[in-house]
Amino acid sequence: MLQKNLRFIGNLLIVSVLSVIIVNISSLPVYIYLITANWFTLLVSFSLYAVIIVFLYNIYKTTAELRQFDFRPWRTRLNKRALLLMVIGAVIIVALAFGYAKLTAVWHITESGNERALGLLLRKNPVAMTLDAVIFGPIAEELSFRGFFFSYVLSDQYLDREYQAATIVINGLLFGYLHSGNSLVPLAYYTLFGMVLGTIYLLSKHDIRVNSVTHMLANLGILWLVPS
C-alpha cells in the first residue's frame, strides 16, 4: 500500500511539472496578438491554437490508452446527463465568480496578475481575447489540466475515491496557482474553479467535451454577467 501511494504521489509530481510546461506552450498564441493585433496576427494565432488543440488531444488520447484510462472519443453522442452537468458546472462557477467579485470589492483585494493581464488584453483586443477566453483557451486548458492530468494520474490502479479526491484537490490547486500566483483569495477562487471542473470530468465519465463546454459557458457567463 505504501509503495502504491508513493507511486501515486510520484505521478502527481511528474504530471504537475508536465502540465505547467504544456500550459505555457499552449499560451503561445496569446503572445502573438499581445504584441500587435491585426488580421494577419489573429489568423496566425488562431491557426496555431487549432494545431495546439489537435496536438493536446493526441497527447491526452495517447496517455489514456497507454495508462489504460477510459475516456470518451469526440464522436460519442452526448446524453442528457452530460448536458445537465455542463449547465450545473457553469452555473456553479459563475456563482463562485460573483462571490469572488463581491469579496474582492468589499475587502479591497488586489486583483491577481492573471486578471490584470486579461483585463488589459480585453481592453486592447476585445474580439481576440473573447474568442480566446470563450473558445480556444477553455479547450486547450481542459485537454491539459483535466484530460492529460487525470489520465496520467488515475490509471486503472487508482480508481478509488480517495485517489480521485486527492487528484481533484491537487489539480485544482495547480490550476489555481497558475491563474493567481501567490494571492490568497484569488488562489482560493481559482482552486475551487479547477476543482469544480475536475469533479465534472469524473462525473461525466471522463468526457472532455463536457468539461470544455462547461469551461466555455462559465467563461462566457463571467465575461457577460460578473462585474469587473
Summary of the structure (lengths in Angstrom):
residues: 228
radius of gyration: 17.4
end to end distance: 48.0
largest distance: 56.7
contacts: 730
relative contact order: 0.16
helix: 82%
strand: 0%
